[in-house]
Amino acid sequence: MEKLSPLQRISACVIATNFFAINLFVIITSLIQENSAYWVVDNILYTANVSKDGRILNENATRVNVFDLSEKEVKNLLSIIDNINS
């Protein structure tokens, strides 16, 4: 295996740092956007925002059309339902 030059080492460190920063940004962004609560009443799925202190703002609740959910939202919802049922 060939030794890397100092410039190649620096380049590798910069690339690794960029990958780490991008992944961290994506994780933080997804955590910030995960501010919705879901619940079921009379077989109807509702959603509402969650405040920064963790309260569900149910006065602004809306009915959810499950066919309009993203794949990520469906996975999260199924995970919650599976945990409730177990």
ABEGO torsion letter per residue (X at the ends): XBBBBAAAAAAAAAAAAAAAAAAAAAAAAAAAABABBBBBBGGBBBBBBBBAAGBBBAAABBBBBAAABBAAAAAAAAAAAAAAAX
